[in-house]
Amino acid sequence: MGFFSNLGSKISHAAHSIGAKASHVVRKGVKLVADHAGTVKDIADKVGGVAGTLATGAAMIGLEPVAAGLAGVAAASKGVSKLADVAGTAAKTAQASIGAFDAGRNALDQARKGNISNAIEFGKAGVSMAQSAKGLGDITRKKIQRK
């Protein structure tokens, strides 16, 4: 092997390694968002409910500046709740898409090895995950479009 082919091989290996690490980080990030977005939404809903109630009480006793501040907190928490809801659904869509991609890649690998029955099973799983991703994507789109 010459100098340039050896150098090219090392660069290719380094690029593949960096790509694999980036993929791993993205998968972990998507899982983290999918796992915790529901909790963030629930907490924001509770904060918004309490702040709304307190704002009403403050307005009733004549503390309009306090009521305005609490109403702002309630509105902000409603926004956080909506954002967390959309982010959670989007993360679940991404997880389903990643699963469909992985199943498709496994199906191709199995077909190349001659394991047709395994390839068919992975293909079916990939189609199922892709359909789930499409459904979740539609739900995410509708949540974003709602005002």
C-alpha positions as CSV (number, residue, x, y, z in Angstrom):
1,M,0.0,0.0,0.0
2,G,1.2,3.4,-0.8
3,F,1.2,6.5,1.4
4,F,-1.9,8.0,0.0
5,S,-4.0,4.8,0.1
6,N,-3.0,4.3,3.7
7,L,-3.8,7.9,4.5
8,G,-7.2,7.5,2.7
9,S,-8.0,4.4,4.7
10,K,-7.2,6.1,8.0
11,I,-9.4,9.1,7.1
12,S,-12.2,6.9,6.0
13,H,-12.1,4.9,9.2
14,A,-12.0,8.2,11.3
15,A,-15.0,9.6,9.4
16,H,-17.0,6.4,9.9
17,S,-16.1,6.3,13.6
18,I,-17.2,10.0,14.0
19,G,-20.5,9.2,12.1
20,A,-21.2,6.2,14.3
21,K,-20.7,8.3,17.5
22,A,-22.9,11.1,16.2
23,S,-25.6,8.6,15.3
24,H,-25.4,7.2,18.9
25,V,-25.7,10.7,20.4
26,V,-28.7,11.5,18.2
27,R,-30.4,8.3,19.2
28,K,-29.8,8.9,22.9
29,G,-31.1,12.5,22.6
30,V,-34.3,11.4,20.8
31,K,-34.9,8.8,23.5
32,L,-34.4,11.4,26.2
33,V,-36.9,13.8,24.7
34,A,-39.4,11.0,24.0
35,D,-39.1,9.7,27.6
36,H,-39.3,13.1,29.4
37,A,-41.5,15.4,27.3
38,G,-44.7,14.0,28.8
39,T,-43.5,14.8,32.3
40,V,-42.6,18.3,31.3
41,K,-46.0,18.7,29.7
42,D,-47.8,17.5,32.9
43,I,-45.8,19.8,35.2
44,A,-46.3,22.8,32.9
45,D,-50.1,22.0,32.9
46,K,-50.2,21.9,36.7
47,V,-48.2,25.2,37.0
48,G,-50.5,26.8,34.5
49,G,-53.6,25.7,36.4
50,V,-52.3,26.9,39.7
51,A,-51.1,30.2,38.3
52,G,-54.5,30.7,36.6
53,T,-56.4,30.1,39.8
54,L,-54.1,32.4,41.8
55,A,-54.5,35.1,39.1
56,T,-58.2,34.9,39.4
57,G,-58.0,35.2,43.2
58,A,-55.6,38.1,43.0
59,A,-57.9,39.9,40.6
60,M,-60.9,39.3,42.8
61,I,-59.2,41.0,45.8
62,G,-57.9,43.9,43.8
63,L,-54.3,43.0,43.2
64,E,-54.4,43.6,39.5
65,P,-50.6,43.8,39.0
66,V,-50.1,40.5,40.8
67,A,-53.0,39.0,38.8
68,A,-51.3,40.2,35.5
69,G,-48.0,38.6,36.5
70,L,-49.7,35.3,37.4
71,A,-51.7,35.4,34.2
72,G,-48.4,35.7,32.3
73,V,-47.0,32.7,34.2
74,A,-50.1,30.7,33.3
75,A,-49.8,31.7,29.6
76,A,-46.1,30.9,29.5
77,S,-46.7,27.5,31.1
78,K,-49.4,26.8,28.5
79,G,-46.8,27.5,25.8
80,V,-44.3,25.2,27.5
81,S,-46.9,22.5,27.8
82,K,-47.8,22.8,24.1
83,L,-44.1,22.8,23.0
84,A,-43.4,19.7,25.2
85,D,-46.4,17.9,23.8
86,V,-45.2,18.6,20.2
87,A,-41.6,17.7,21.0
88,G,-42.6,14.4,22.6
89,T,-44.7,13.4,19.6
90,A,-42.0,14.5,17.2
91,A,-39.4,12.5,19.2
92,K,-41.6,9.4,19.1
93,T,-41.9,9.9,15.4
94,A,-38.2,10.0,15.1
95,Q,-37.8,6.9,17.1
96,A,-40.2,5.0,14.9
97,S,-38.4,6.3,11.8
98,I,-35.0,5.2,13.2
99,G,-36.5,1.8,14.0
100,A,-37.9,1.5,10.4
101,F,-34.5,2.4,9.0
102,D,-32.7,-0.1,11.2
103,A,-35.2,-2.9,10.3
104,G,-34.7,-2.1,6.6
105,R,-31.0,-2.3,7.0
106,N,-31.2,-5.6,8.9
107,A,-33.5,-6.9,6.2
108,L,-31.0,-6.0,3.5
109,D,-28.2,-7.6,5.5
110,Q,-30.2,-10.8,6.0
111,A,-31.1,-10.9,2.3
112,R,-27.4,-10.5,1.3
113,K,-26.5,-13.4,3.7
114,G,-29.2,-15.6,2.0
115,N,-31.5,-15.7,5.1
116,I,-34.7,-14.8,3.1
117,S,-37.1,-15.7,5.9
118,N,-35.3,-13.4,8.4
119,A,-35.2,-10.7,5.7
120,I,-38.9,-11.0,5.3
121,E,-39.5,-10.7,9.0
122,F,-37.3,-7.6,9.3
123,G,-39.0,-6.2,6.3
124,K,-42.4,-6.6,7.9
125,A,-41.2,-5.0,11.1
126,G,-39.8,-2.1,9.1
127,V,-43.1,-1.6,7.3
128,S,-44.9,-1.6,10.6
129,M,-42.6,0.9,12.1
130,A,-42.7,3.1,9.0
131,Q,-46.5,3.1,9.3
132,S,-46.3,4.0,13.0
133,A,-43.9,6.8,12.1
134,K,-46.3,8.1,9.4
135,G,-49.2,8.1,11.9
136,L,-47.2,9.8,14.6
137,G,-46.0,12.3,12.0
138,D,-49.6,13.1,11.0
139,I,-50.4,13.6,14.7
140,T,-47.4,15.9,15.2
141,R,-48.3,17.9,12.1
142,K,-51.9,18.4,13.4
143,K,-50.6,19.5,16.8
144,I,-48.4,22.1,15.2
145,Q,-51.2,23.4,12.9
146,R,-53.6,23.8,15.9
147,K,-53.8,27.3,17.2
